[in-house]
Amino acid sequence: MSRVPSLSSPFLLGFDEIERALDRVVKGADGYPPYNIERCDRNNGQPERLRITLAVAGFTRDQLDVTIEENQLVIRGRQQDDKARQYIHRGIAARHFQRTFVLAEGMQVLGADLKNGLLSIDLARPEPEKIVKTIAINEHE
């Protein structure tokens, strides 16, 4: 994967936290579980909505955790080996995973659903308030 260009331009002030977030995303990007991110239709002037869907076949609701930690959406899955079973062939391993998505400021997690092996997490991105502020210029002689 190629390196994201540095955000060190003199015109980009205060973006060092974004650069650190991009580094975290690149480091934690393995391929499991696979996921989709889709933009959902807006209804009646509601904010933009996104849906993240992860393929988590074999996981129960009790084996999945969805949390928000420091502006990151963190999805964890934990499966335990069933010691009572004797396998002749084992092609499906019990595994753990952690998938992290960095959330922009203002993003809201609306909820999560598990259906047919797919975990869907709905997000909303409210329109930021447009603020124009005039700064007084002091004159010194």
Phi and psi in degrees as a GROMACS rama.xvg file:
@    title "Ramachandran Plot"
@    xaxis  label "Phi"
@    yaxis  label "Psi"
@TYPE xy
-81.7305  154.881  SER-2
-75.8252  135.944  ARG-3
-70.6635  135.853  VAL-4
-56.5827  145.619  PRO-5
-65.2403  146.642  SER-6
-95.5788  38.6712  LEU-7
-96.7485  17.2577  SER-8
-62.1699  142.74  SER-9
-64.9888  -12.4828  PRO-10
-91.2805  -7.38022  PHE-11
-107.754  95.8914  LEU-12
-100.577  131.106  LEU-13
81.404  19.4688  GLY-14
-98.9515  12.4881  PHE-15
-63.6367  -31.5383  ASP-16
-67.7845  -35.4851  GLU-17
-66.5791  -40.8015  ILE-18
-62.4759  -40.4782  GLU-19
-64.8997  -38.9127  ARG-20
-63.7541  -41.1352  ALA-21
-63.0003  -39.4165  LEU-22
-62.5372  -40.1802  ASP-23
-64.1989  -40.1795  ARG-24
-64.4014  -44.7189  VAL-25
-64.2012  -40.4867  VAL-26
-69.0136  -32.3589  LYS-27
-97.7373  24.3063  GLY-28
-100.915  79.4467  ALA-29
-98.3726  177.151  ASP-30
-93.3206  4.84633  GLY-31
-121.103  135.683  TYR-32
-82.3254  156.129  PRO-33
-65.2396  153.474  PRO-34
-149.7  160.422  TYR-35
-122.318  150.782  ASN-36
-126.49  123.204  ILE-37
-126.947  150.503  GLU-38
-91.7847  126.995  ARG-39
-93.8088  154.492  CYS-40
-63.788  142.754  ASP-41
-81.7179  143.261  ARG-42
-121.748  124.943  ASN-43
48.9143  50.0908  ASN-44
71.0061  13.971  GLY-45
-71.6065  161.686  GLN-46
-65.9797  162.919  PRO-47
-58.6756  137.983  GLU-48
-120.556  142.401  ARG-49
-123.339  153.456  LEU-50
-131.725  125.157  ARG-51
-100.593  126.353  ILE-52
-120.929  123.067  THR-53
-111.159  138.657  LEU-54
-84.0871  106.097  ALA-55
-124.732  42.3156  VAL-56
-56.4224  135.99  ALA-57
94.1724  -11.6585  GLY-58
-96.3174  138.577  PHE-59
-93.8922  168.024  THR-60
-57.8368  -37.4624  ARG-61
-69.9725  -17.7863  ASP-62
-94.2248  1.04341  GLN-63
-116.809  142.286  LEU-64
-129.732  135.292  ASP-65
-123.163  118.834  VAL-66
-135.475  162.429  THR-67
-113.831  122.84  ILE-68
-131.039  109.709  GLU-69
50.8685  58.2089  GLU-70
61.9589  24.7202  ASN-71
-124.061  134.272  GLN-72
-87.8711  119.307  LEU-73
-117.453  124.005  VAL-74
-114.496  124.584  ILE-75
-122.247  142.863  ARG-76
-128.078  135.452  GLY-77
-134.427  120.727  ARG-78
-117.384  145.48  GLN-79
-108.629  144.244  GLN-80
-67.5773  137.878  ASP-81
-88.3147  102.081  ASP-82
-68.4313  -19.7503  LYS-83
-76.9747  -18.0744  ALA-84
-86.5967  145.109  ARG-85
-115.431  113.882  GLN-86
-91.1087  136.218  TYR-87
-83.2124  -40.5896  ILE-88
-138.906  136.298  HIS-89
-126.433  103.32  ARG-90
-105.865  -10.5606  GLY-91
-112.852  108.322  ILE-92
-88.5937  145.324  ALA-93
-74.7453  127.565  ALA-94
-137.747  164.495  ARG-95
-111.624  152.89  HIS-96
-149.683  160.603  PHE-97
-142.312  123.907  GLN-98
-120.277  129.571  ARG-99
-122.576  135.999  THR-100
-124.62  127.165  PHE-101
-81.0106  126.971  VAL-102
-97.5124  136.106  LEU-103
-68.255  156.221  ALA-104
-58.4464  133.363  GLU-105
94.9007  -14.093  GLY-106
-65.0567  139.602  MET-107
-121.881  135.871  GLN-108
-90.7321  119.259  VAL-109
-86.5738  -31.1025  LEU-110
164.323  174.152  GLY-111
-138.243  143.827  ALA-112
-134.31  143.049  ASP-113
-118.219  119.517  LEU-114
-149.252  128.481  LYS-115
53.5008  39.6432  ASN-116
78.7774  8.80355  GLY-117
-117.894  125.911  LEU-118
-98.6226  117.625  LEU-119
-110.12  131.939  SER-120
-123.051  121.635  ILE-121
-96.759  136.619  ASP-122
-126.553  153.572  LEU-123
-126.589  141.487  ALA-124
-119.228  93.6205  ARG-125
-63.4538  149.519  PRO-126
-64.9188  129.105  GLU-127
-67.4677  144.8  PRO-128
-68.2743  131.039  GLU-129
-85.6607  114.321  LYS-130
-117.603  127.885  ILE-131
-117.805  124.045  VAL-132
-126.899  128.79  LYS-133
-89.1947  131.807  THR-134
-101.96  125.515  ILE-135
-69.3896  140.928  ALA-136
-105.54  118.026  ILE-137
-82.9711  143.454  ASN-138
-111.863  128.825  GLU-139
-120.311  137.231  HIS-140
